[in-house]
Amino acid sequence: MPATVQPPESVTWRVHIDRSMWVGGVRSLMLQALHPMAMWGVWQNSNFQEDPLGRLQRTADFVGVATFGTPEEIDALAARVRGIHRSLRILNHDTGRKERLDQPELLLWVHCAEVYSYLEVARRSGLPITPAMADRYLDEQRHTATYVGLHAEDVPGSVAEMEDYFASMRPHLRVTEEAAKTARFLLWPTLPENLKFLNAGKPGYFPFGALCYYALPDWARRMYGTLPEVPQPAVTAALRSFRTALSTVPERIHDYAFAKPTRDMLERSRRALAAEGYDLSHGLYGLRDPRRWPHPTAISA
C-alpha cells in the first residue's frame, strides 16, 4: 500500500507542494464565482462571509489529503464530501427552482477552475513545468475528480482539452451580484469577530488579493472590471517574487496554515515516506528533488 495518494514522483506532488498554491487557490475562487449556479451554491450553503478564511482552508485541507494522505484517508474524506454535496440544494434565481448541488456540470466547473488555476499560477510563478508535465498533471487530476463524484473520462486531461473546456463554458458565465461581492470580498475581506484583531493588517492583505485577481485570465478580468488593468509582465514578476518569498518559510511554520487534522496527516505522511526510504531531511517540500527518492524516476519530459 503506497504511503500517499500521490507519490513524490508525480507532477501533482510538484505542483501541490509549491507555495504558489495560495495564489492559485484564491484565483480559483474568483474564477469559480463566474458560474452563476456554482456561485449561488456557495452563497446559499456556506458561511462564506462569516468565515472568510474557512473555505480556502477547507479547500487546502482537501487538496492536502488528496495529495499527501493515504488512500484510506482520502476515501473517508471523499465519502464525506460527496455525502454533504448530495444533501444540498441550490435555488436557481433564473428559474425559481431548487436544484441539486452535486450536478456533474457544477462539479466539473469547480474542479477545472481549481486545478487549472493551480497549474497556471505555478508555472507563471516560476515552477519549472514542461508542456508534457502540464498535461500529465491534468491527467493525474482526472482521478482526483472522481473523489467528488465525477467520472475520470468526462474530465479534461490535457492543457488543450482544458482550454477547449473553458472556451465552451464562457458563454454560460456572468458576473452575478453574488460574484461581484465575492471578488470584492476576496480583495478586502470582512473579518469575523474571532479574527477582528487582524484588521490592522488588512492593508497588507490587499496586495495579495490583487495579485490573485490579476492572475485571472484576461477574459475573466474583463468580465469583473473590478480593478484597473496593469501590465501583465509586472504581474508575472510579482507572482515570482511572492513564490520566492513564501518558499523561505520553514515547512513546519507553513503547516500552521492548515487545520490540525491536516497537520497531523502531513506528519503521518512524513513518517510513512521516511519508512519507505525517502530522504525527509528537508521535509515534504524537499521531495521535489529526485535525489531524495529511494528509486529516482525522472518526471520531466
N, C-alpha and C positions, 0 to 999 in steps of 0.2 A: 504494500500500500504506500503510495507516494506521501511525502511529508506535507506537501502543499498542493492545492488545486492546480496552480500554475507553477511549474518548476522555474528556477532561475535562468534556465536556458531559453525560456520563451521570450518572445518580443513583448508580451503582456507585462512580464516582470519588469523589463527595462523601462517601459512607459509608466507603469503604475507606481514604481518606486521613486520616480522623478518628482522633484519638488515643484515643478511647473503644474502639477495636478491641481493645486489650489486655484490657480487662474482658470484652468480648464473646467473645473467644477462649477465655478460661478458663471463662467461664459455659457456653460451648458444650460444652466437655469434660465438665463436670459434668452437663449435660443429656444428652449422648450416652451417658454411662455408665449411664443408667437403662434402656437397651435391653440385655437380657442377652446376646444374641448379639453385638451390637456391642462390648460391654464385654469379653466373652471374646476377641473377635478382637484387641483391643488388648493385652489381658493376655498372650495366648499368642504374639503375633507381633511384639512390640516390646520394647525395653529401657526401658520407661516409667519403672520405678522407679530404674534406674541413671542415667538421663539425664532428670531432671525437667523441664528446660527445652527438651530437644530436640524433643519432639513439638509443643509450642506454637510453637517457632521454625520447624519444618518446615511447619506449617500456615500460619504467617505468610508464609513464603517462597513457598508455593504460591499463596496469595491475592495476594501482591505481583506475582508473574509473571503471574497470570491477569488482573490489573488494569492493570499498568503495563508489562508486557513486550510484545514484538512477537508477531504471530501465529505466526511460526516458533518463537519461544522457548516459547510455551505449547503448541504442537503437540508439541514434543520432550518437554517436561515431562509433558504429559498421557499420551503414549505410554508413558513410563517408569513413571508411577504405575499405569496400567492393567495393565502387564506385571507389576508387583510384586503388585498385588491378585489378578491371575489365578493366580498361583503359590501363594498362601497358602490355608491351610485352618484351620477352627475346630473344636475339639472341643465339641460341644453337650452340656453337662452334664446337660441334661434327658433326652436320648435316648441318650447314649453314642456317637453317630455323629459322624463328621467331615463338615463341610460346607464349601462354597466361601465364601471371604470376600467375593467380588465379587457376592453376591446382590443383585439390584436393590432388594429391601426394605431391606437394610442400608445400601447406598449412599445410598438416598433418605433414610433416617433421619439419617445423618451430615450430608448436605447440608442438610436442613431445619433441624436443630438448630443448625448452624453459621451459615447466612446469616440465620436469623430472630433468633438471638442478636445478631449484628452490628447488625441493623436496630433491634431493640427497645432495646438498650443505647444506641445512638447517639441515638435520638430522646429517650429518657429523660434522657440526659446533656446535652441542650440543643441538639443539632444540628437546625436548622430543616428539617424534612421534612414536607411536606403529605401527607394521605392518598393523593392521586393519585401523588405521588412515591414513597411507600412501595410502592404497587402496581407502579409502574414498575421499582423496584429488584428486586423479586422476579421480575418478568417478565424482566428482564435476566439474572438469575441462573439462569434456566432454561437458557440457553446454556452457562453455566459448568458446570452439572451434566453436560452432555454430555462434558466433559473426562474424567470418571471412569467414563464408560460408560453413563450414563442417557439416556433419550430425553426431549427437552425437553417433549413433550406429557404426560409422566407426572409432571411436577414442578409443585407448586403455584406459581402465578404471580401471586397477589394475596394481600393480608392475609386476606381472607375464606377463600380456599382453604387458606391455611396454618393458620388457626385450626381449620378443619374437619379438616385432616390430623392436627393434634396431638390433637384430641378423639377421633379414631378410633384413635390409637395408645395412648392412656393405658391401656386395659385390658391391653395387651401389655407394659407397663413394670413393673419392680420393682427394689428395691434388693438386688442380689446382694451377697455378701461382697466381691467384687471392686469393685463400685460404691461401697460404703461406704468401702473402703480408699482408693479413688481420690479421693473427696471429701475425706477427712481428709488425704490426701497433698497435694492442691492447696491446702489451708488451711495446712499445716505440712510442706513438702517435706523429705525426707531428701536431703541434697546428696551427690553423688558425690565421690570423692576429689579430683578436679581442681577442685572448687568448695568444698571444705571451708572455705577462707578466708572464705567468705561467711556462715558460720554465725552470726557475731556480729550480722549484720544481719537474721536471720530474724524476730526480734520485729517489725521494721519491715515485713516482708512480710505478716504475718498480717492486718493491716487490709485490704490489697489482696485477699487470698484471701477474706476475709469479705465484702468488697464484692461480689465476683463471685458468691459463694453467695447473698447477699441479693438480688441482681439476678435470680435464678431466678424462674420463675413460682410463684405461691403453691402450686399443687398439687405441684410438684417439691420445694419446701422441706418441705412436709408429709410427703412420701414419705421424704426423707432424715432429717429431725428431728435434724440434727447440731448446729445452733446454736439457742439460744433466739431466739424471734421479736423483732424490733424494729419500731418504727413505719416503715412504708414511705415516708412523706414524708421521713424522715431519710435513708433510703437514696437517694432521688432527689436530695436536697441533696448527699450525699456523691459521687454519680456526677457531678454538675455541677461540684463542686469539683475532683475528680480530673481531669476533662477540661480544665478551665481551667488547672490547674497544669501538666499534661503538654503542653498546647498552647504553653507558653512555651519548651519545649526546642527549640533550633535544629535544623532538619531534618538537617543533616549529622551532628550528635551522635546524634539519634534513630535514624538509619540504622544505627548500630552495633549495634542490637538484632537486625539481620538477619545472616545468613551472608554472607561476602564475595561469592560469586557473585550473590546478590540485590542487594547494594550496587552491584556493577558493572552489573547490569541496570538499576537505578534511574538510574545516571549516564548510561547509553546512552539511556534514556528522556528524560532532561532534554535531552540534545543533540539528539535527533530532534525533540522537540516545539519546541525553540527554532528549529530549521531550518524548521519548518512555520509559524512566525510567532507562536507563543505567547510570552507575556512570562514568562520564568523568573526574573525578578529576585527573586522571593520563593519560589523553589523550586517543587516539585510541590504542596506544601501551598497555595501562593498561587493555584494554578489553580482553587481553589474559586470565585474571583471571576470572573464572566463578562467583566469589563472587561479581563482579561488574555488573553482568547481572540482569535484573529485574526478570527473571524467570530462575534460574540456570538449565542448562541442561548439563549433563556430555557428553563430546565428546570423552573421552578415551574409549578404547576397554574394 
